[in-house]
Amino acid sequence: MAIAVNRHGIELLKYSQIPESELASDIYKPLLITFMAIRHENNFLLVHHRERQTWELPGGHIEGAESARDCAVRELLEETGQRAEHLDFRAVLKYHAPPDNRIYLGIHHGIYYGTLFSGELPSPVPFRENEEISQITFWDGETDIGYIDEIDKKVIRLIQTGQV
């Protein structure tokens, strides 16, 4: 049974708190994406994705031989212009994407994995719009800011309750 399902039919099936070193295991293949739960003054950094018209956690696809951690650092900077002082590995996430899924993963469907990192942002720098992200916000977890991806919203709730 899915923990959360977003409007594109992608299901979050499981999150596992494992040592980061275990990501190299064949158990977590294909490892495709990385997300970051970054806080500033106890609010979560969200990005507004231009194409999907969705508020979501910053993150993206792991490229080539890039590590999940390197991807997290790169994506945070590319999408938001921010640099977290330190990123903590939180969990590996297991997903299922329906056969018609193209909006997130190109032609990939079926079971895949992602990672979740967290960190603090003591002093955010001014945001500059880019091709992918139209704006950022620091969300308090309650205020209605528009559509937030259901999976990302669930991950934030899990972090707030100490489950991840």
Summary of the structure (lengths in Angstrom):
residues: 164
radius of gyration: 14.7
end to end distance: 18.2
largest distance: 41.5
contacts: 479
relative contact order: 0.28
helix: 20%
strand: 37%
